[in-house]
Amino acid sequence: MKDAVDWLSWGIVGFGFILVGASVCARLMEKARTQPGIDRLRYRISTLLIFALGVVAIGRKLPRLLGAPFPVVMICDVVSFVPILAIFALGVIAARPKGT
């Protein structure tokens, strides 16, 4: 059972690296080709959210998989909770009606 959990945890870490790489590539592409009609702020927020999800996935699983001491794992869990709060706050801000 532990092997299956470790395998799944490594998969989550790999997915986190893919999300971080995709957001960096999207940001570089957006910087390279700027069109006046694109809502750039919304595009930047979406790439930032993808980046934050990748950082959370890496920060939550990687220290435990690498055999870090328990205090280090707990500190990484607490620190990775901050981007989750930022994602939630940006979602609430984006969902509110315009003009309020």
DSSP file (Angstrom, degrees, kcal/mol; ACC not computed):
  #  RESIDUE AA STRUCTURE BP1 BP2  ACC     N-H-->O    O-->H-N    N-H-->O    O-->H-N    TCO  KAPPA ALPHA  PHI   PSI    X-CA   Y-CA   Z-CA
    1    1 A M     >        0   0    0      0, 0.0     4,-2.0     0, 0.0     5,-0.2   0.000 360.0 360.0 360.0 -38.3    0.0    0.0    0.0
    2    2 A K  H  >  +     0   0    0      1,-0.2     4,-2.6     2,-0.2     5,-0.2   0.867 360.0  55.0 -64.4 -35.6    2.9    2.4    0.8
    3    3 A D  H  > S+     0   0    0      1,-0.2     4,-2.4     2,-0.2    -1,-0.2   0.894 107.4  49.6 -63.9 -39.0    4.3    1.9   -2.7
    4    4 A A  H  > S+     0   0    0      2,-0.2     4,-2.2     1,-0.2    -1,-0.2   0.896 111.4  48.5 -66.7 -39.3    1.1    2.9   -4.3
    5    5 A V  H  X S+     0   0    0     -4,-2.0     4,-2.4     2,-0.2    -2,-0.2   0.916 112.6  48.1 -66.9 -42.6    0.8    6.0   -2.1
    6    6 A D  H  X S+     0   0    0     -4,-2.6     4,-2.5     2,-0.2    -2,-0.2   0.893 110.7  51.9 -63.5 -39.4    4.5    7.0   -2.9
    7    7 A W  H  X S+     0   0    0     -4,-2.4     4,-1.7     1,-0.2    -1,-0.2   0.916 111.5  46.5 -63.4 -42.1    3.8    6.4   -6.6
    8    8 A L  H  X S+     0   0    0     -4,-2.2     4,-2.0     2,-0.2    -2,-0.2   0.882 111.0  52.8 -66.9 -38.3    0.8    8.7   -6.5
    9    9 A S  H  X S+     0   0    0     -4,-2.4     4,-2.2     1,-0.2    -2,-0.2   0.904 108.2  49.8 -65.0 -41.3    2.7   11.3   -4.6
   10   10 A W  H  X S+     0   0    0     -4,-2.5     4,-2.5     1,-0.2    -1,-0.2   0.866 108.7  54.3 -64.4 -34.7    5.5   11.3   -7.2
   11   11 A G  H  X S+     0   0    0     -4,-1.7     4,-2.3     2,-0.2    -2,-0.2   0.894 107.5  49.4 -64.5 -39.4    2.8   11.7   -9.8
   12   12 A I  H  X S+     0   0    0     -4,-2.0     4,-2.1     2,-0.2    -2,-0.2   0.902 111.0  49.6 -66.1 -40.8    1.4   14.8   -8.0
   13   13 A V  H  X S+     0   0    0     -4,-2.2     4,-2.2     2,-0.2    -2,-0.2   0.922 111.0  49.7 -63.4 -43.3    4.9   16.3   -7.8
   14   14 A G  H  X S+     0   0    0     -4,-2.5     4,-2.1     1,-0.2    -2,-0.2   0.898 109.5  51.3 -61.3 -40.6    5.4   15.6  -11.5
   15   15 A F  H  X S+     0   0    0     -4,-2.3     4,-2.4     1,-0.2    -1,-0.2   0.877 107.4  54.2 -63.8 -36.8    2.1   17.2  -12.3
   16   16 A G  H  X S+     0   0    0     -4,-2.1     4,-2.4     2,-0.2    -2,-0.2   0.911 107.8  49.0 -62.5 -42.7    3.2   20.2  -10.2
   17   17 A F  H  X S+     0   0    0     -4,-2.2     4,-2.5     1,-0.2    -2,-0.2   0.879 110.4  51.6 -64.4 -36.9    6.4   20.6  -12.3
   18   18 A I  H  X S+     0   0    0     -4,-2.1     4,-2.6     2,-0.2    -2,-0.2   0.918 110.2  49.0 -64.7 -42.8    4.3   20.3  -15.5
   19   19 A L  H  X S+     0   0    0     -4,-2.4     4,-2.3     2,-0.2    -2,-0.2   0.908 112.1  47.9 -63.9 -41.9    2.0   23.1  -14.2
   20   20 A V  H  X S+     0   0    0     -4,-2.4     4,-2.2     2,-0.2    -2,-0.2   0.936 113.8  47.2 -64.5 -45.3    4.9   25.4  -13.3
   21   21 A G  H  X S+     0   0    0     -4,-2.5     4,-2.4     1,-0.2    -2,-0.2   0.896 112.0  50.4 -62.6 -40.0    6.6   24.8  -16.7
   22   22 A A  H  X S+     0   0    0     -4,-2.6     4,-2.4     1,-0.2    -1,-0.2   0.893 110.8  48.6 -65.9 -39.4    3.4   25.4  -18.6
   23   23 A S  H  X S+     0   0    0     -4,-2.3     4,-2.2     2,-0.2    -1,-0.2   0.888 111.5  49.3 -70.3 -36.5    2.7   28.7  -16.7
   24   24 A V  H  X S+     0   0    0     -4,-2.2     4,-2.3     2,-0.2    -2,-0.2   0.924 112.9  47.5 -66.1 -43.1    6.3   29.9  -17.4
   25   25 A C  H  X S+     0   0    0     -4,-2.4     4,-2.5     2,-0.2    -2,-0.2   0.905 111.6  50.6 -63.5 -41.0    6.0   29.0  -21.1
   26   26 A A  H  X S+     0   0    0     -4,-2.4     4,-2.4     1,-0.2    -1,-0.2   0.892 110.3  50.0 -64.5 -38.7    2.6   30.7  -21.3
   27   27 A R  H  X S+     0   0    0     -4,-2.2     4,-2.0     2,-0.2    -2,-0.2   0.909 111.3  48.0 -66.3 -41.5    4.0   33.8  -19.7
   28   28 A L  H  X S+     0   0    0     -4,-2.3     4,-2.0     2,-0.2    -2,-0.2   0.897 112.5  49.0 -66.2 -38.9    7.0   33.9  -22.1
   29   29 A M  H  X S+     0   0    0     -4,-2.5     4,-2.2     2,-0.2    -2,-0.2   0.901 110.7  50.4 -65.9 -39.8    4.6   33.5  -25.0
   30   30 A E  H  < S+     0   0    0     -4,-2.4    -2,-0.2     1,-0.2    -1,-0.2   0.868 111.7  48.5 -66.2 -35.6    2.4   36.2  -23.8
   31   31 A K  H  < S+     0   0    0     -4,-2.0     3,-0.2     1,-0.2    -1,-0.2   0.856 111.6  50.2 -70.1 -35.2    5.4   38.5  -23.4
   32   32 A A  H  < S+     0   0    0     -4,-2.0     2,-0.6     1,-0.2    -2,-0.2   0.870 116.8  37.7 -74.2 -37.0    6.6   37.7  -26.9
   33   33 A R  S  < S-     0   0    0     -4,-2.2     2,-0.6    -5,-0.1    -1,-0.2  -0.877  71.2-179.9-122.9 102.9    3.4   38.3  -28.7
   34   34 A T        -     0   0    0     -2,-0.6    -3,-0.1    -3,-0.2    -4,-0.0  -0.883   3.1-173.6-104.4 123.2    1.4   41.2  -27.4
   35   35 A Q    >   -     0   0    0     -2,-0.6     3,-1.1    -5,-0.1     5,-0.1  -0.928  25.6-135.6-114.3 140.6   -1.9   42.0  -29.1
   36   36 A P  T 3  S+     0   0    0      0, 0.0     4,-0.1     0, 0.0    -1,-0.1   0.753  99.3  57.9 -69.3 -21.6   -3.8   45.1  -28.2
   37   37 A G  T 3  S+     0   0    0      2,-0.1     2,-0.3     3,-0.0    -3,-0.0   0.561  82.6  99.4 -86.8  -6.8   -7.2   43.3  -28.0
   38   38 A I  S <  S-     0   0    0     -3,-1.1     2,-1.5     1,-0.1     3,-0.1  -0.608  78.5-123.8 -85.2 137.2   -6.3   40.7  -25.4
   39   39 A D     >  -     0   0    0     -2,-0.3     4,-1.7     1,-0.2     5,-0.1  -0.647  34.0-175.9 -75.6  93.8   -7.4   41.3  -21.8
   40   40 A R  H  > S+     0   0    0     -2,-1.5     4,-2.5     1,-0.2    -1,-0.2   0.821  73.4  57.5 -69.8 -32.7   -3.8   40.9  -20.5
   41   41 A L  H  > S+     0   0    0      2,-0.2     4,-2.4     1,-0.2    -1,-0.2   0.929 108.0  46.7 -65.3 -43.7   -4.7   41.2  -16.8
   42   42 A R  H  > S+     0   0    0      1,-0.2     4,-2.1     2,-0.2    -1,-0.2   0.888 112.6  51.0 -64.6 -37.9   -7.0   38.2  -17.0
   43   43 A Y  H  X S+     0   0    0     -4,-1.7     4,-2.1     2,-0.2    -2,-0.2   0.907 110.5  48.7 -65.6 -41.3   -4.4   36.3  -18.9
   44   44 A R  H  X S+     0   0    0     -4,-2.5     4,-2.3     1,-0.2    -2,-0.2   0.892 110.2  51.4 -65.9 -39.6   -1.7   37.1  -16.3
   45   45 A I  H  X S+     0   0    0     -4,-2.4     4,-2.4     1,-0.2    -1,-0.2   0.906 109.2  50.6 -64.8 -39.9   -4.0   36.1  -13.4
   46   46 A S  H  X S+     0   0    0     -4,-2.1     4,-2.0     1,-0.2    -2,-0.2   0.908 112.0  46.4 -66.7 -39.7   -4.8   32.7  -15.1
   47   47 A T  H  X S+     0   0    0     -4,-2.1     4,-2.2     1,-0.2    -1,-0.2   0.866 111.8  52.7 -68.8 -33.3   -1.1   32.0  -15.6
   48   48 A L  H  X S+     0   0    0     -4,-2.3     4,-2.5     2,-0.2    -2,-0.2   0.896 108.4  50.2 -66.1 -39.6   -0.4   33.0  -12.0
   49   49 A L  H  X S+     0   0    0     -4,-2.4     4,-2.3     2,-0.2    -2,-0.2   0.902 110.5  49.2 -65.4 -40.9   -3.1   30.6  -10.8
   50   50 A I  H  X S+     0   0    0     -4,-2.0     4,-1.9     2,-0.2    -2,-0.2   0.917 112.1  49.1 -63.4 -42.4   -1.6   27.8  -12.8
   51   51 A F  H  X S+     0   0    0     -4,-2.2     4,-2.3     1,-0.2    -2,-0.2   0.915 110.5  50.4 -62.0 -43.6    1.8   28.6  -11.4
   52   52 A A  H  X S+     0   0    0     -4,-2.5     4,-2.4     1,-0.2    -2,-0.2   0.892 108.4  52.0 -64.5 -39.6    0.5   28.7   -7.8
   53   53 A L  H  X S+     0   0    0     -4,-2.3     4,-2.3     1,-0.2    -1,-0.2   0.899 110.3  49.4 -63.2 -39.2   -1.2   25.3   -8.2
   54   54 A G  H  X S+     0   0    0     -4,-1.9     4,-2.1     2,-0.2    -2,-0.2   0.905 110.6  49.3 -65.1 -41.5    2.0   23.8   -9.4
   55   55 A V  H  X S+     0   0    0     -4,-2.3     4,-3.0     2,-0.2    -2,-0.2   0.891 111.1  50.4 -65.3 -39.0    4.0   25.3   -6.5
   56   56 A V  H  X S+     0   0    0     -4,-2.4     4,-2.0     2,-0.2     5,-0.2   0.927 109.8  50.2 -64.5 -43.9    1.4   24.0   -4.0
   57   57 A A  H  X S+     0   0    0     -4,-2.3     4,-1.1     1,-0.2     5,-0.3   0.895 116.4  41.8 -62.2 -39.6    1.6   20.5   -5.6
   58   58 A I  H  X S+     0   0    0     -4,-2.1     4,-2.2     1,-0.2    -2,-0.2   0.929 115.0  49.7 -72.2 -45.5    5.4   20.5   -5.3
   59   59 A G  H  < S+     0   0    0     -4,-3.0    -2,-0.2     1,-0.2    -1,-0.2   0.774 110.7  49.5 -67.5 -27.4    5.6   22.0   -1.9
   60   60 A R  H  < S+     0   0    0     -4,-2.0     4,-0.2    -5,-0.2    -1,-0.2   0.841 124.0  23.2 -81.6 -32.3    3.1   19.7   -0.3
   61   61 A K  H  X S+     0   0    0     -4,-1.1     4,-1.9    -5,-0.2     3,-0.2   0.804 105.8  69.8-106.1 -34.8    4.5   16.4   -1.5
   62   62 A L  H  X S+     0   0    0     -4,-2.2     4,-2.0    -5,-0.3     6,-0.2   0.875  94.9  52.9 -63.3 -43.0    8.2   16.7   -2.3
   63   63 A P  H  4>S+     0   0    0      0, 0.0     5,-2.5     0, 0.0     4,-0.3   0.914 112.0  46.1 -61.5 -39.7    9.7   17.2    1.2
   64   64 A R  H >45S+     0   0    0     -4,-0.2     3,-1.1    -3,-0.2    -2,-0.2   0.902 112.0  51.3 -67.7 -39.1    8.0   14.1    2.5
   65   65 A L  H 3<5S+     0   0    0     -4,-1.9    -1,-0.2     1,-0.3    -3,-0.1   0.821 108.1  52.1 -67.5 -29.8    9.1   12.0   -0.5
   66   66 A L  T 3<5S-     0   0    0     -4,-2.0    -1,-0.3    -5,-0.2    -2,-0.2   0.436 119.2-110.0 -86.7   1.2   12.7   13.2   -0.1
   67   67 A G  T < 5 +     0   0    0     -3,-1.1    -3,-0.2    -4,-0.3    -2,-0.1   0.822  53.7 172.1  79.3  32.2   12.7   12.1    3.6
   68   68 A A      < -     0   0    0     -5,-2.5    -1,-0.2    -6,-0.2     5,-0.1  -0.345  41.4 -90.7 -69.8 155.0   12.9   15.5    5.2
   69   69 A P     >  -     0   0    0      0, 0.0     4,-2.0     0, 0.0     3,-0.4  -0.237  40.2-105.1 -63.1 158.1   12.5   15.8    8.9
   70   70 A F  H  > S+     0   0    0      1,-0.2     4,-2.4     2,-0.2     5,-0.2   0.871 118.0  53.5 -56.9 -43.7    9.0   16.2   10.3
   71   71 A P  H  > S+     0   0    0      0, 0.0     4,-2.3     0, 0.0    -1,-0.2   0.887 109.1  50.2 -61.0 -36.0    9.4   20.0   11.2
   72   72 A V  H  > S+     0   0    0     -3,-0.4     4,-2.3     2,-0.2    -2,-0.2   0.912 110.1  50.0 -66.2 -41.6   10.5   20.7    7.6
   73   73 A V  H  X S+     0   0    0     -4,-2.0     4,-2.0     1,-0.2    -1,-0.2   0.912 112.0  48.0 -62.7 -42.3    7.5   18.9    6.2
   74   74 A M  H  X S+     0   0    0     -4,-2.4     4,-2.2     2,-0.2    -2,-0.2   0.889 110.4  51.1 -67.3 -39.2    5.1   20.8    8.5
   75   75 A I  H  X S+     0   0    0     -4,-2.3     4,-2.7     1,-0.2    -1,-0.2   0.911 110.6  49.5 -63.8 -41.5    6.7   24.1    7.6
   76   76 A C  H  X S+     0   0    0     -4,-2.3     4,-2.2     2,-0.2    -2,-0.2   0.871 109.4  52.2 -65.6 -36.5    6.3   23.3    3.9
   77   77 A D  H  X S+     0   0    0     -4,-2.0     4,-0.6     2,-0.2    -2,-0.2   0.918 112.4  45.0 -64.0 -42.6    2.7   22.4    4.4
   78   78 A V  H >X S+     0   0    0     -4,-2.2     3,-0.9     1,-0.2     4,-0.6   0.926 114.5  47.8 -67.7 -43.9    2.0   25.7    6.2
   79   79 A V  H >< S+     0   0    0     -4,-2.7     3,-0.9     1,-0.2    -1,-0.2   0.861 108.7  54.4 -66.4 -34.9    3.8   27.7    3.5
   80   80 A S  H 3X S+     0   0    0     -4,-2.2     4,-0.7     1,-0.2    -1,-0.2   0.618  96.3  68.4 -75.8  -9.8    2.1   25.9    0.7
   81   81 A F  H <X S+     0   0    0     -3,-0.9     4,-1.8    -4,-0.6    -1,-0.2   0.764  86.4  69.3 -75.3 -24.8   -1.3   26.8    2.3
   82   82 A V  H <X S+     0   0    0     -3,-0.9     4,-2.1    -4,-0.6    -2,-0.2   0.923  97.2  48.5 -62.7 -47.1   -0.7   30.5    1.4
   83   83 A P  H  > S+     0   0    0      0, 0.0     4,-2.6     0, 0.0    -1,-0.2   0.851 107.6  57.4 -62.6 -30.3   -1.0   30.1   -2.4
   84   84 A I  H  X S+     0   0    0     -4,-0.7     4,-2.3     2,-0.2    -2,-0.2   0.925 107.6  47.1 -63.7 -42.2   -4.2   28.1   -1.8
   85   85 A L  H  X S+     0   0    0     -4,-1.8     4,-2.6     2,-0.2    -1,-0.2   0.890 111.6  51.1 -64.2 -38.8   -5.6   31.1    0.1
   86   86 A A  H  X S+     0   0    0     -4,-2.1     4,-2.6     2,-0.2    -2,-0.2   0.904 109.7  49.7 -65.1 -40.8   -4.5   33.4   -2.7
   87   87 A I  H  X S+     0   0    0     -4,-2.6     4,-2.1     2,-0.2    -2,-0.2   0.923 112.4  47.8 -62.9 -44.0   -6.2   31.2   -5.3
   88   88 A F  H  X S+     0   0    0     -4,-2.3     4,-2.2     2,-0.2    -2,-0.2   0.919 112.5  48.8 -62.8 -44.0   -9.4   31.2   -3.3
   89   89 A A  H  X S+     0   0    0     -4,-2.6     4,-2.4     1,-0.2    -2,-0.2   0.906 111.6  48.5 -65.1 -42.0   -9.3   35.0   -2.8
   90   90 A L  H  X S+     0   0    0     -4,-2.6     4,-2.5     1,-0.2    -1,-0.2   0.871 110.1  53.1 -66.3 -34.9   -8.7   35.7   -6.5
   91   91 A G  H  X S+     0   0    0     -4,-2.1     4,-1.7    -5,-0.2    -2,-0.2   0.903 110.0  47.2 -64.8 -40.9  -11.5   33.3   -7.4
   92   92 A V  H  X S+     0   0    0     -4,-2.2     4,-1.0     2,-0.2    -2,-0.2   0.908 113.3  48.6 -66.5 -41.3  -13.9   35.2   -5.1
   93   93 A I  H  < S+     0   0    0     -4,-2.4     3,-0.4     1,-0.2    -2,-0.2   0.903 113.0  47.4 -64.7 -41.1  -12.7   38.6   -6.5
   94   94 A A  H  < S+     0   0    0     -4,-2.5    -1,-0.2     1,-0.2    -2,-0.2   0.795 110.1  53.6 -71.4 -27.2  -13.2   37.3  -10.1
   95   95 A A  H  < S+     0   0    0     -4,-1.7    -1,-0.2    -5,-0.2    -2,-0.2   0.656  85.4  99.4 -84.2 -15.2  -16.6   35.9   -9.4
   96   96 A R  S  < S-     0   0    0     -4,-1.0     3,-0.1    -3,-0.4     4,-0.0  -0.394  85.8 -95.2 -72.7 151.4  -18.2   39.0   -8.0
   97   97 A P    >   -     0   0    0      0, 0.0     3,-1.0     0, 0.0    -1,-0.1  -0.246  43.4 -99.4 -65.4 152.0  -20.3   41.1  -10.3
   98   98 A K  T 3  S+     0   0    0      1,-0.2    -4,-0.0     2,-0.1    -3,-0.0  -0.418 103.0  30.7 -69.9 144.5  -18.8   44.0  -12.2
   99   99 A G  T 3         0   0    0     -2,-0.1    -1,-0.2    -3,-0.1    -3,-0.0   0.536 360.0 360.0  87.8   6.8  -19.4   47.5  -10.8
  100  100 A T    <         0   0    0     -3,-1.0    -2,-0.1    -4,-0.0    -1,-0.0   0.406 360.0 360.0-116.1 360.0  -19.6   46.5   -7.1
